[in-house]
Amino acid sequence: MVCVREANTKVDEELFGRNRTLPDSECEKEAVVKERPGTSWAQYLGERKHAAAFECIQTRLAEKFPDNFSLEPRLRKDPFTQDVMLTDWRKGSLKPDVVIHFTRNVTRIQCIYELKFPCGYEVANPWTSHVDAQMKLYRGLDSQCPPVLVSPQRGLQQTR
């Protein structure tokens, strides 16, 4: 949770200045950046904030649990055995942001955390129909706890 708040603040401050963020009215407009032309501000900020959060999470979790978490593993269920598998297939696979798992075994999932960074000053509930559908798919990966949504404004929220 701390990493998500820090990432949100860090990226906003780097781009817009201290205690400032992008106005909500600009979120769907094209971002004026060299790295990703044609990308909306919402998408660009989400990518930057995810990267900053992942860097923080990697540092903090690696100290205590180096073999018990993975960032953005691509997972799918085997259609025949129904076992969760690590895969490089995009079609039919899921890519949760953070997976806590048994030691050196990403397919034995303990908990899934999905990071959501609202654009601008938006503090609305991140539980859109798209997010709800995504979390239902994550529940199908047989984790030992319900998937958790993490946002800088609302903290940790377990699936409904």
DSSP file (Angstrom, degrees, kcal/mol; ACC not computed):
  #  RESIDUE AA STRUCTURE BP1 BP2  ACC     N-H-->O    O-->H-N    N-H-->O    O-->H-N    TCO  KAPPA ALPHA  PHI   PSI    X-CA   Y-CA   Z-CA
    1    1 A M     >        0   0    0      0, 0.0     4,-2.1     0, 0.0     5,-0.2   0.000 360.0 360.0 360.0 -43.7    0.0    0.0    0.0
    2    2 A V  H  >  +     0   0    0      1,-0.2     4,-2.8     2,-0.2     5,-0.2   0.909 360.0  53.4 -59.8 -42.1    2.8    2.4    0.9
    3    3 A C  H  > S+     0   0    0      1,-0.2     4,-2.4     2,-0.2    -1,-0.2   0.861 107.1  51.4 -62.7 -36.1    4.5    1.8   -2.5
    4    4 A V  H  > S+     0   0    0      2,-0.2     4,-2.2     1,-0.2    -1,-0.2   0.922 112.6  44.8 -68.8 -44.5    1.2    2.6   -4.4
    5    5 A R  H  X S+     0   0    0     -4,-2.1     4,-2.4     2,-0.2     5,-0.2   0.933 114.8  49.0 -63.5 -45.3    0.8    5.9   -2.6
    6    6 A E  H  X S+     0   0    0     -4,-2.8     4,-3.0    -5,-0.2    -2,-0.2   0.913 111.6  49.0 -61.5 -43.0    4.5    6.8   -3.0
    7    7 A A  H  X S+     0   0    0     -4,-2.4     4,-2.4    -5,-0.2     5,-0.3   0.914 110.4  50.9 -63.5 -43.4    4.4    5.9   -6.7
    8    8 A N  H  X S+     0   0    0     -4,-2.2     4,-1.9     1,-0.2    -2,-0.2   0.939 115.8  41.1 -59.5 -48.9    1.3    8.0   -7.3
    9    9 A T  H  X S+     0   0    0     -4,-2.4     4,-2.8     2,-0.2     5,-0.2   0.919 113.8  52.9 -66.3 -45.1    2.8   11.1   -5.5
   10   10 A K  H  X S+     0   0    0     -4,-3.0     4,-2.4    -5,-0.2    -2,-0.2   0.929 112.3  43.0 -59.2 -49.3    6.3   10.6   -7.1
   11   11 A V  H  X S+     0   0    0     -4,-2.4     4,-2.1     2,-0.2     5,-0.3   0.925 114.6  49.9 -66.8 -44.7    5.1   10.5  -10.7
   12   12 A D  H  X>S+     0   0    0     -4,-1.9     4,-3.2    -5,-0.3     5,-0.6   0.926 113.1  47.0 -59.2 -44.1    2.6   13.4  -10.2
   13   13 A E  H  X5S+     0   0    0     -4,-2.8     4,-1.3     3,-0.2    -2,-0.2   0.891 110.4  52.3 -66.5 -38.7    5.3   15.5   -8.7
   14   14 A E  H  <5S+     0   0    0     -4,-2.4    -1,-0.2    -5,-0.2    -2,-0.2   0.888 122.3  30.6 -62.3 -38.5    7.8   14.7  -11.4
   15   15 A L  H  <5S+     0   0    0     -4,-2.1    -2,-0.2    -5,-0.2    -1,-0.2   0.823 136.8  17.3 -91.7 -33.9    5.4   15.7  -14.1
   16   16 A F  H  <5S-     0   0    0     -4,-3.2    -3,-0.2    -5,-0.3    -2,-0.1   0.536 104.4-105.1-122.2  -9.5    3.2   18.4  -12.6
   17   17 A G    ><< -     0   0    0     -4,-1.3     3,-1.5    -5,-0.6    -1,-0.2  -0.259  59.7 -28.3 102.5 167.3    5.0   19.8   -9.5
   18   18 A R  T 3  S-     0   0    0      1,-0.3     3,-0.1    -5,-0.1    -9,-0.0  -0.275 127.4  -2.0 -61.0 133.3    4.5   19.4   -5.8
   19   19 A N  T 3  S+     0   0    0      1,-0.2     2,-0.3   -10,-0.1    -1,-0.3   0.765 110.8 112.1  57.6  30.1    0.9   18.7   -4.6
   20   20 A R    <   +     0   0    0     -3,-1.5     2,-0.3   -11,-0.1    -4,-0.2  -0.914  38.0 172.4-129.0 156.9   -0.4   18.9   -8.2
   21   21 A T        -     0   0    0     -2,-0.3   100,-0.1    -5,-0.1    98,-0.0  -0.902  44.7 -70.0-148.7 177.8   -1.8   16.4  -10.6
   22   22 A L        -     0   0    0     -2,-0.3    99,-0.3    98,-0.1     5,-0.1  -0.529  53.9-109.9 -73.1 135.5   -3.4   16.4  -14.0
   23   23 A P    >   -     0   0    0      0, 0.0     3,-2.2     0, 0.0     4,-0.5  -0.408  26.0-119.4 -62.9 144.1   -7.0   17.9  -14.1
   24   24 A D  G >  S+     0   0    0      1,-0.3     3,-1.3     2,-0.2     4,-0.3   0.826 111.2  66.0 -53.2 -34.5   -9.6   15.2  -14.7
   25   25 A S  G 3  S+     0   0    0      1,-0.3    -1,-0.3     2,-0.1     3,-0.2   0.662 100.6  50.6 -65.0 -16.0  -10.6   17.0  -18.0
   26   26 A E  G X  S+     0   0    0     -3,-2.2     3,-1.5     1,-0.1    15,-0.5   0.556  81.6  95.3 -96.7 -10.2   -7.2   16.1  -19.5
   27   27 A C  T <  S+     0   0    0     -3,-1.3    15,-2.7    -4,-0.5    16,-0.3   0.819  88.8  40.1 -56.7 -39.3   -7.1   12.4  -18.7
   28   28 A E  T 3  S+     0   0    0     -4,-0.3    -1,-0.3    13,-0.2    -2,-0.1   0.481  96.1 100.6 -91.9  -1.8   -8.4   11.1  -22.0
   29   29 A K  S <  S-     0   0    0     -3,-1.5    12,-2.1     1,-0.1    13,-0.2  -0.411  89.6 -83.8 -78.9 160.2   -6.5   13.6  -24.1
   30   30 A E  B     -A   40   0A   0     10,-0.2    10,-0.3    -2,-0.1     2,-0.2  -0.432  45.9-120.3 -66.1 131.2   -3.3   12.6  -25.9
   31   31 A A        -     0   0    0      8,-3.7     2,-1.5     5,-0.2     7,-0.4  -0.527  14.0-134.7 -72.6 136.0   -0.2   12.8  -23.6
   32   32 A V        +     0   0    0     -2,-0.2     2,-0.3     5,-0.1    -1,-0.1  -0.656  60.8 123.5 -93.9  80.0    2.4   15.2  -24.9
   33   33 A V        -     0   0    0     -2,-1.5     6,-0.1     3,-0.1     5,-0.1  -0.977  61.3-138.0-140.3 150.1    5.4   12.9  -24.3
   34   34 A K  S    S+     0   0    0     -2,-0.3    -1,-0.1     1,-0.2    -2,-0.0   0.847  96.1  63.4 -75.7 -35.1    8.2   11.6  -26.5
   35   35 A E  S    S+     0   0    0      1,-0.3    -1,-0.2     0, 0.0     0, 0.0   0.862 118.4  15.7 -63.2 -39.3    8.2    8.0  -25.1
   36   36 A R  S >  S-     0   0    0      3,-0.1     3,-1.6    -5,-0.0    -1,-0.3  -0.587  74.2-167.9-138.6  73.1    4.6    7.0  -26.1
   37   37 A P  T 3  S+     0   0    0      0, 0.0     3,-0.1     0, 0.0    -5,-0.1  -0.333  76.6  28.3 -62.2 144.1    3.1    9.3  -28.7
   38   38 A G  T 3  S+     0   0    0     -7,-0.4     2,-0.3     1,-0.3    -6,-0.1   0.378  90.7 125.0  88.6  -4.8   -0.7    8.7  -29.2
   39   39 A T    <   -     0   0    0     -3,-1.6    -8,-3.7    -8,-0.2    -1,-0.3  -0.651  62.2-118.5 -88.7 143.2   -1.2    7.5  -25.7
   40   40 A S  B  >  -A   30   0A   0     -2,-0.3     4,-2.7   -10,-0.3   -10,-0.2  -0.386  23.6-114.8 -73.6 159.2   -3.8    9.1  -23.4
   41   41 A W  H  > S+     0   0    0    -12,-2.1     4,-3.1   -15,-0.5     5,-0.3   0.902 116.6  56.0 -60.0 -40.8   -2.7   10.8  -20.2
   42   42 A A  H  > S+     0   0    0    -15,-2.7     4,-2.1   -13,-0.2    -1,-0.2   0.928 111.8  41.7 -58.7 -46.2   -4.6    8.2  -18.2
   43   43 A Q  H  > S+     0   0    0    -16,-0.3     4,-2.4     2,-0.2    -2,-0.2   0.927 115.7  49.5 -67.8 -44.9   -2.8    5.3  -19.8
   44   44 A Y  H  X S+     0   0    0     -4,-2.7     4,-2.4     1,-0.2    -2,-0.2   0.934 113.3  45.7 -61.1 -47.7    0.6    7.1  -19.7
   45   45 A L  H  X S+     0   0    0     -4,-3.1     4,-2.8     1,-0.2     5,-0.2   0.900 111.3  53.6 -64.0 -40.0    0.3    7.9  -16.0
   46   46 A G  H  X S+     0   0    0     -4,-2.1     4,-2.3    -5,-0.3    -1,-0.2   0.911 110.1  47.0 -60.1 -43.0   -0.9    4.4  -15.2
   47   47 A E  H  X S+     0   0    0     -4,-2.4     4,-2.3     2,-0.2    -2,-0.2   0.932 114.6  46.2 -64.8 -45.9    2.1    2.9  -16.9
   48   48 A R  H  X S+     0   0    0     -4,-2.4     4,-2.1     1,-0.2    -2,-0.2   0.906 114.4  47.3 -63.3 -42.3    4.5    5.3  -15.1
   49   49 A K  H  X S+     0   0    0     -4,-2.8     4,-2.4     2,-0.2    -1,-0.2   0.872 110.7  51.7 -70.7 -36.7    2.9    4.8  -11.7
   50   50 A H  H  X S+     0   0    0     -4,-2.3     4,-3.0    -5,-0.2     5,-0.2   0.940 110.0  50.0 -61.4 -46.4    2.9    1.0  -12.1
   51   51 A A  H  X S+     0   0    0     -4,-2.3     4,-2.0     1,-0.2    -2,-0.2   0.913 112.5  46.7 -59.7 -43.9    6.6    1.0  -12.9
   52   52 A A  H  X S+     0   0    0     -4,-2.1     4,-1.8     2,-0.2    -1,-0.2   0.904 114.0  48.1 -65.9 -41.0    7.4    3.2   -9.9
   53   53 A A  H  X S+     0   0    0     -4,-2.4     4,-3.0     1,-0.2     5,-0.2   0.909 110.0  52.3 -65.9 -41.9    5.2    1.0   -7.6
   54   54 A F  H  X S+     0   0    0     -4,-3.0     4,-2.9     1,-0.2     5,-0.2   0.892 107.2  52.7 -61.9 -39.4    6.8   -2.2   -8.9
   55   55 A E  H  X S+     0   0    0     -4,-2.0     4,-1.9    -5,-0.2    -1,-0.2   0.931 113.3  43.8 -61.4 -45.5   10.3   -0.8   -8.2
   56   56 A C  H  X S+     0   0    0     -4,-1.8     4,-2.7     2,-0.2     5,-0.2   0.928 114.9  48.3 -64.8 -47.2    9.3   -0.1   -4.6
   57   57 A I  H  X S+     0   0    0     -4,-3.0     4,-3.0     1,-0.2     5,-0.4   0.913 110.0  52.8 -61.3 -43.6    7.5   -3.4   -4.2
   58   58 A Q  H  X S+     0   0    0     -4,-2.9     4,-1.8    -5,-0.2    -1,-0.2   0.929 112.4  45.2 -57.2 -47.0   10.5   -5.3   -5.6
   59   59 A T  H  X S+     0   0    0     -4,-1.9     4,-0.9    -5,-0.2    -2,-0.2   0.935 118.0  41.7 -63.6 -48.1   12.8   -3.6   -3.2
   60   60 A R  H  X S+     0   0    0     -4,-2.7     4,-0.7     1,-0.2     3,-0.3   0.916 119.2  41.0 -72.1 -43.9   10.7   -4.0   -0.1
   61   61 A L  H  X S+     0   0    0     -4,-3.0     4,-3.5    -5,-0.2     3,-0.4   0.851 107.1  62.3 -74.4 -32.8    9.5   -7.6   -0.7
   62   62 A A  H  < S+     0   0    0     -4,-1.8    -1,-0.2    -5,-0.4    -2,-0.2   0.799  96.8  60.8 -63.9 -27.3   12.8   -8.9   -1.9
   63   63 A E  H  < S+     0   0    0     -4,-0.9    -1,-0.2    -3,-0.3    -2,-0.2   0.911 123.7  15.6 -64.4 -42.4   14.4   -8.1    1.5
   64   64 A K  H  < S+     0   0    0     -4,-0.7    -2,-0.2    -3,-0.4    -1,-0.1   0.779 139.8  24.9-104.4 -32.8   12.1  -10.4    3.4
   65   65 A F    ><  +     0   0    0     -4,-3.5     3,-1.6    -5,-0.2     4,-0.2  -0.455  62.6 159.6-133.7  60.8   10.4  -12.8    0.9
   66   66 A P  T 3  S+     0   0    0      0, 0.0     3,-0.2     0, 0.0    -1,-0.1   0.754  80.9  36.5 -61.5 -25.4   12.7  -13.0   -2.2
   67   67 A D  T 3  S+     0   0    0      1,-0.1    37,-3.1    -5,-0.1    38,-0.4   0.252 104.9  71.1-110.0  12.5   11.2  -16.3   -3.4
   68   68 A N  S <  S+     0   0    0     -3,-1.6    33,-2.3    35,-0.2     2,-0.3   0.198  89.7  51.7-119.4  16.8    7.6  -15.7   -2.5
   69   69 A F  E     -B  100   0B   0     31,-0.3     2,-0.3    -3,-0.2    31,-0.2  -0.995  52.6-165.0-149.7 155.7    6.3  -13.0   -4.9
   70   70 A S  E     -B   99   0B   0     29,-2.2    29,-2.6    -2,-0.3     2,-0.6  -0.996  17.0-136.5-139.5 143.7    6.2  -12.3   -8.6
   71   71 A L  E    S-B   98   0B   0     -2,-0.3    27,-0.2    27,-0.2    26,-0.1  -0.902  82.0 -17.6-102.6 123.7    5.4   -9.1  -10.5
   72   72 A E  S    S-     0   0    0     25,-2.5    -1,-0.2    -2,-0.6     2,-0.2   0.859  78.2-179.7  51.5  48.7    3.1   -9.4  -13.5
   73   73 A P        -     0   0    0      0, 0.0     2,-0.7     0, 0.0    -1,-0.2  -0.524  28.2-126.7 -71.6 146.2    3.4  -13.1  -14.1
   74   74 A R        +     0   0    0     13,-0.3    13,-2.6    -2,-0.2     2,-0.3  -0.860  39.6 176.3 -95.6 119.0    1.4  -14.4  -17.0
   75   75 A L  E     +FG  86  94C   0     19,-3.1    19,-3.4    -2,-0.7     2,-0.3  -0.868  13.5 168.1-125.4 152.7   -0.9  -17.2  -15.8
   76   76 A R  E     -F   85   0C   0      9,-2.0     9,-3.4    -2,-0.3     2,-0.4  -0.980  34.9-108.9-154.9 161.1   -3.6  -19.4  -17.2
   77   77 A K  E     -F   84   0C   0     15,-0.4     7,-0.2    -2,-0.3     6,-0.1  -0.791  35.6-115.9 -92.6 134.9   -5.4  -22.6  -16.3
   78   78 A D     >  -     0   0    0      5,-3.1     4,-2.2    -2,-0.4     5,-0.1  -0.540  22.2-138.2 -65.2 127.7   -4.7  -25.7  -18.3
   79   79 A P  T  4 S+     0   0    0      0, 0.0    -1,-0.2     0, 0.0    -2,-0.0   0.753  97.4  37.9 -64.3 -22.8   -7.9  -26.5  -20.1
   80   80 A F  T  4 S+     0   0    0      3,-0.1    -2,-0.0     1,-0.0    -3,-0.0   0.902 129.2  25.3 -94.2 -48.8   -7.6  -30.2  -19.4
   81   81 A T  T  4 S-     0   0    0      2,-0.1     3,-0.1     1,-0.0    -1,-0.0   0.673  89.4-136.3 -90.5 -18.0   -6.1  -30.5  -15.9
   82   82 A Q     <  +     0   0    0     -4,-2.2     2,-0.2     1,-0.3    -5,-0.0   0.618  55.1 144.6  66.4  14.8   -7.4  -27.1  -14.6
   83   83 A D        -     0   0    0     -5,-0.1    -5,-3.1     1,-0.1     2,-0.3  -0.583  57.2-111.4 -79.0 146.0   -4.0  -26.5  -13.0
   84   84 A V  E     -F   77   0C   0     23,-0.3     2,-0.3    -7,-0.2    -7,-0.2  -0.630  42.0-171.1 -76.7 134.5   -2.6  -23.0  -13.0
   85   85 A M  E     -F   76   0C   0     -9,-3.4    -9,-2.0    -2,-0.3     2,-0.4  -0.939  27.4-122.1-129.0 149.2    0.3  -22.6  -15.3
   86   86 A L  E     +F   75   0C   0     -2,-0.3     2,-0.3   -11,-0.2   -11,-0.2  -0.748  47.4 170.9 -81.3 136.6    2.9  -20.0  -16.0
   87   87 A T        -     0   0    0    -13,-2.6   -13,-0.3    -2,-0.4     6,-0.0  -0.932  48.1-147.2-145.6 164.4    2.7  -19.2  -19.7
   88   88 A D        +     0   0    0     -2,-0.3     2,-0.3     5,-0.0   -13,-0.1   0.287  68.8 113.8-112.2   5.1    3.9  -16.8  -22.4
   89   89 A W        -     0   0    0      1,-0.2    -2,-0.1   -15,-0.1     0, 0.0  -0.594  49.3-165.4 -74.5 132.8    0.6  -17.1  -24.3
   90   90 A R    >   +     0   0    0     -2,-0.3     3,-1.8     2,-0.1     2,-0.2   0.885  66.4  83.9 -82.7 -43.3   -1.4  -13.9  -24.3
   91   91 A K  T 3  S+     0   0    0      1,-0.3     3,-0.1     3,-0.0    -2,-0.1  -0.432 109.2   0.9 -67.1 125.4   -4.7  -15.4  -25.4
   92   92 A G  T 3  S+     0   0    0      1,-0.3   -15,-0.4    -2,-0.2    -1,-0.3   0.569 107.1 116.2  77.8   8.6   -6.6  -16.8  -22.5
   93   93 A S    <   -     0   0    0     -3,-1.8     2,-0.3   -17,-0.1    -1,-0.3  -0.681  53.3-141.4-108.7 165.4   -4.0  -15.8  -19.9
   94   94 A L  B     -G   75   0C   0    -19,-3.4   -19,-3.1    -2,-0.2    -3,-0.0  -0.903   4.4-161.5-122.5 151.8   -4.1  -13.3  -17.0
   95   95 A K        -     0   0    0     -2,-0.3   -21,-0.2   -21,-0.2   -23,-0.0  -0.624  12.5-171.4-135.9  75.8   -1.5  -11.0  -15.8
   96   96 A P        -     0   0    0      0, 0.0   -24,-0.4     0, 0.0     3,-0.2  -0.300  27.7-124.8 -65.0 154.2   -2.1   -9.8  -12.2
   97   97 A D  S    S+     0   0    0     16,-0.3   -25,-2.5     1,-0.2     2,-0.4   0.960  89.4  13.4 -67.5 -52.7    0.2   -7.0  -10.9
   98   98 A V  E     -BC  71 113B   0     15,-2.3    15,-2.9   -27,-0.2     2,-0.5  -0.991  64.5-171.7-131.7 129.2    1.5   -8.7   -7.8
   99   99 A V  E     -BC  70 112B   0    -29,-2.6   -29,-2.2    -2,-0.4     2,-0.5  -0.980   9.2-158.2-121.9 122.8    1.2  -12.4   -6.9
  100  100 A I  E     +BC  69 111B   0     11,-2.9    10,-3.2    -2,-0.5    11,-1.8  -0.874  32.3 161.6 -94.7 129.1    2.2  -13.7   -3.4
  101  101 A H  E     - C   0 109B   0    -33,-2.3     8,-0.2    -2,-0.5     5,-0.2  -0.833  42.3 -69.5-142.7 174.6    3.0  -17.4   -3.8
  102  102 A F  E >  S- C   0 105B   0      6,-2.0     3,-2.3     3,-0.7     6,-0.2  -0.282  79.8 -63.9 -64.3 157.3    4.6  -20.4   -2.2
  103  103 A T  T 3  S-     0   0    0      1,-0.3   -35,-0.2   -35,-0.1    -1,-0.2  -0.191 115.6 -17.4 -51.5 122.7    8.4  -20.4   -2.2
  104  104 A R  T 3  S+     0   0    0    -37,-3.1    -1,-0.3    -3,-0.1     2,-0.2   0.737 115.4 102.6  51.2  31.0    9.7  -20.5   -5.8
  105  105 A N  E X   +C  102   0B   0     -3,-2.3     3,-1.9   -38,-0.4    -3,-0.7  -0.666  42.2 177.3-143.2  84.5    6.3  -21.7   -7.1
  106  106 A V  E 3  S+     0   0B   0      1,-0.3    -1,-0.1    -2,-0.2   -36,-0.1   0.706  79.5  64.1 -62.7 -20.6    4.3  -19.0   -8.8
  107  107 A T  E 3  S+     0   0B   0      1,-0.2     2,-1.0   -23,-0.1    -1,-0.3   0.585  86.7  73.1 -83.3  -8.3    1.5  -21.4   -9.6
  108  108 A R  E <  S-     0   0B   0     -3,-1.9    -6,-2.0    -6,-0.2     2,-0.2  -0.723  82.7-164.4-100.8  80.3    0.7  -22.1   -5.9
  109  109 A I  E     +C  101   0B   0     -2,-1.0    35,-0.8    32,-0.3    -8,-0.3  -0.442  27.9 174.3 -78.0 131.7   -0.9  -18.7   -5.4
  110  110 A Q  E    S-     0   0B   0    -10,-3.2    35,-1.3     1,-0.4    34,-0.4   0.846  70.6  -7.6 -95.7 -52.9   -1.6  -17.3   -1.9
  111  111 A C  E     -C  100   0B   0    -11,-1.8   -11,-2.9    33,-0.2     2,-0.4  -0.994  55.6-147.6-146.9 151.5   -2.8  -13.8   -2.8
  112  112 A I  E     -C   99   0B   0     -2,-0.3    36,-2.7    33,-0.3     2,-0.4  -0.966  10.6-166.3-120.4 135.2   -3.3  -11.5   -5.8
  113  113 A Y  E     -Cd  98 148B   0    -15,-2.9   -15,-2.3    -2,-0.4     2,-0.5  -0.988   1.7-164.5-123.1 128.0   -3.0   -7.7   -5.7
  114  114 A E  E     - d   0 149B   0     34,-2.9    36,-3.0    -2,-0.4     2,-0.4  -0.957  12.7-145.5-113.8 123.9   -4.2   -5.6   -8.6
  115  115 A L  E     - d   0 150B   0     -2,-0.5     2,-0.4    34,-0.2    36,-0.2  -0.723  15.4-174.8 -92.5 135.1   -3.0   -1.9   -8.6
  116  116 A K        -     0   0    0     34,-2.8    -2,-0.0    -2,-0.4   -70,-0.0  -0.993   7.3-168.5-131.6 126.2   -5.3    0.8  -10.0
  117  117 A F        -     0   0    0     -2,-0.4   -68,-0.1    34,-0.2   -67,-0.1  -0.892  15.8-146.5-115.3 100.0   -4.2    4.4  -10.4
  118  118 A P        -     0   0    0      0, 0.0     2,-0.2     0, 0.0    -2,-0.0  -0.308  24.0-114.8 -61.5 149.4   -7.1    6.8  -11.1
  119  119 A C    >   -     0   0    0    -95,-0.1     3,-1.3     2,-0.1   -77,-0.1  -0.605  69.5 -15.8 -87.3 146.4   -6.2    9.7  -13.4
  120  120 A G  T 3  S-     0   0    0     -2,-0.2   -98,-0.1     1,-0.2     0, 0.0  -0.268 122.0 -29.2  67.3-145.5   -6.2   13.3  -12.2
  121  121 A Y  T 3  S+     0   0    0    -99,-0.3    -1,-0.2  -100,-0.1    -2,-0.1   0.416  95.0 137.4 -86.4   1.1   -8.0   14.2   -9.0
  122  122 A E    <   +     0   0    0     -3,-1.3    31,-0.1     1,-0.2     0, 0.0  -0.237  20.5 165.3 -54.9 124.6  -10.4   11.4   -9.5
  123  123 A V        +     0   0    0     30,-0.1    -1,-0.2     2,-0.0    -3,-0.0   0.108  29.2 137.6-124.6  18.2  -11.1    9.6   -6.2
  124  124 A A  S    S-     0   0    0      1,-0.2    29,-0.1     2,-0.1    30,-0.1  -0.123  71.7 -75.2 -60.2 162.1  -14.2    7.7   -7.4
  125  125 A N        -     0   0    0      1,-0.2    -1,-0.2     2,-0.1    -2,-0.0  -0.430  37.7-146.7 -60.6 123.9  -14.6    4.1   -6.6
  126  126 A P  S    S+     0   0    0      0, 0.0     2,-2.2     0, 0.0     5,-0.2   0.533  70.8 106.9 -72.6  -3.4  -12.2    2.1   -8.8
  127  127 A W        +     0   0    0      4,-0.1     2,-0.1     3,-0.1    -2,-0.1  -0.474  46.2 161.0 -79.2  75.1  -14.7   -0.8   -8.9
  128  128 A T     >  -     0   0    0     -2,-2.2     4,-2.6     1,-0.1     5,-0.2  -0.373  57.9-101.9 -81.6 171.3  -15.9   -0.4  -12.5
  129  129 A S  H  > S+     0   0    0      1,-0.2     4,-2.2     2,-0.2     5,-0.2   0.863 125.3  54.2 -63.6 -34.0  -17.6   -3.2  -14.3
  130  130 A H  H  > S+     0   0    0      2,-0.2     4,-2.2     1,-0.2    -1,-0.2   0.925 110.3  45.1 -64.1 -45.1  -14.3   -3.9  -16.1
  131  131 A V  H  > S+     0   0    0      2,-0.2     4,-2.6     1,-0.2     5,-0.2   0.901 111.4  53.3 -66.4 -41.0  -12.4   -4.2  -12.8
  132  132 A D  H  X S+     0   0    0     -4,-2.6     4,-1.8     1,-0.2    -1,-0.2   0.918 110.7  46.6 -60.2 -43.8  -15.1   -6.4  -11.3
  133  133 A A  H  X S+     0   0    0     -4,-2.2     4,-1.9     2,-0.2    -1,-0.2   0.900 111.6  52.1 -64.5 -41.0  -14.9   -8.7  -14.3
  134  134 A Q  H  X S+     0   0    0     -4,-2.2     4,-1.9     1,-0.2    -2,-0.2   0.918 109.6  48.5 -61.5 -44.3  -11.0   -8.8  -14.0
  135  135 A M  H  X S+     0   0    0     -4,-2.6     4,-1.9     1,-0.2    -1,-0.2   0.844 107.4  55.6 -68.0 -33.4  -11.1   -9.6  -10.3
  136  136 A K  H  X S+     0   0    0     -4,-1.8     4,-1.0    -5,-0.2    -1,-0.2   0.901 107.2  50.3 -64.3 -39.6  -13.6  -12.5  -10.9
  137  137 A L  H >< S+     0   0    0     -4,-1.9     3,-0.6     1,-0.2    -2,-0.2   0.906 108.2  52.7 -63.7 -41.0  -11.2  -13.9  -13.4
  138  138 A Y  H >< S+     0   0    0     -4,-1.9     3,-2.0     1,-0.2     5,-0.4   0.869 101.2  60.2 -62.4 -36.5   -8.4  -13.7  -10.8
  139  139 A R  H >< S+     0   0    0     -4,-1.9     3,-1.4     1,-0.3     4,-0.3   0.832  95.2  64.6 -59.8 -30.2  -10.6  -15.6   -8.4
  140  140 A G  T << S+     0   0    0     -4,-1.0    -1,-0.3    -3,-0.6    -2,-0.2   0.572  83.4  76.0 -69.3  -8.5  -10.5  -18.4  -10.9
  141  141 A L  T <  S-     0   0    0     -3,-2.0   -32,-0.3    -4,-0.2    -1,-0.3   0.349 106.6-121.0 -85.7   7.1   -6.8  -18.8  -10.4
  142  142 A D    <   +     0   0    0     -3,-1.4    -2,-0.1     1,-0.1    -3,-0.1   0.871  45.5 173.7  61.7  44.4   -7.5  -20.5   -7.0
  143  143 A S        -     0   0    0     -5,-0.4   -33,-0.2    -4,-0.3   -32,-0.1  -0.432  40.7-121.4 -77.6 160.7   -5.6  -18.2   -4.7
  144  144 A Q  S    S+     0   0    0    -35,-0.8   -33,-0.2   -34,-0.4   -34,-0.1   0.643  96.6  37.1 -79.8 -14.2   -6.0  -18.8   -1.0
  145  145 A C  S    S-     0   0    0    -35,-1.3   -33,-0.3   -36,-0.0    -2,-0.1  -0.950  99.6 -91.5-131.0 156.0   -7.4  -15.3   -0.3
  146  146 A P        -     0   0    0      0, 0.0   -34,-0.2     0, 0.0    -2,-0.1  -0.351  56.1 -92.5 -61.9 145.3   -9.7  -13.2   -2.5
  147  147 A P        -     0   0    0      0, 0.0    12,-1.8     0, 0.0     2,-0.4  -0.247  42.8-139.8 -57.6 148.5   -7.9  -10.9   -4.9
  148  148 A V  E     -dE 113 158B   0    -36,-2.7   -34,-2.9    10,-0.2     2,-0.4  -0.944   3.6-145.9-119.8 132.3   -7.3   -7.4   -3.5
  149  149 A L  E     -dE 114 157B   0      8,-3.3     8,-2.5    -2,-0.4     2,-0.5  -0.818  17.3-163.3 -93.3 133.5   -7.6   -4.1   -5.4
  150  150 A V  E     +dE 115 156B   0    -36,-3.0   -34,-2.8    -2,-0.4     6,-0.2  -0.977  15.5 164.2-123.7 124.2   -5.0   -1.5   -4.3
  151  151 A S  E  >  - E   0 155B   0      4,-1.9     4,-2.2    -2,-0.5   -34,-0.2  -0.975  42.4-124.3-135.5 152.1   -5.4    2.2   -5.1
  152  152 A P  T  4 S+     0   0    0      0, 0.0  -147,-0.1     0, 0.0    -1,-0.1   0.839 110.7  41.9 -64.6 -32.1   -3.6    5.3   -3.7
  153  153 A Q  T  4 S+     0   0    0      1,-0.1   -30,-0.1     2,-0.1   -36,-0.1   0.823 127.0  27.5 -84.4 -32.6   -6.9    7.0   -2.7
  154  154 A R  T  4 S-     0   0    0      1,-0.3     2,-0.1   -30,-0.1    -1,-0.1   0.491  89.7-151.0-113.0  -5.3   -8.8    4.0   -1.3
  155  155 A G  E  <  -E  151   0B   0     -4,-2.2    -4,-1.9  -154,-0.1     2,-0.4  -0.446  57.5  -3.2  74.3-142.6   -6.1    1.6    0.0
  156  156 A L  E     +E  150   0B   0     -6,-0.2     2,-0.4    -2,-0.1    -6,-0.2  -0.738  62.4 177.0 -92.4 132.1   -6.7   -2.1    0.0
  157  157 A Q  E     -E  149   0B   0     -8,-2.5    -8,-3.3    -2,-0.4     2,-0.1  -0.964  19.4-143.0-136.6 118.7  -10.1   -3.5   -1.0
  158  158 A Q  E     -E  148   0B   0     -2,-0.4   -10,-0.2   -10,-0.2    -2,-0.0  -0.420  40.0 -84.6 -75.3 156.9  -11.0   -7.2   -1.2
  159  159 A T              0   0    0    -12,-1.8    -1,-0.1     1,-0.1   -27,-0.0  -0.185 360.0 360.0 -60.2 152.1  -13.2   -8.4   -4.0
  160  160 A R              0   0    0     -3,-0.1    -1,-0.1   -28,-0.0    -2,-0.0   0.447 360.0 360.0 -88.1 360.0  -16.9   -8.1   -3.4
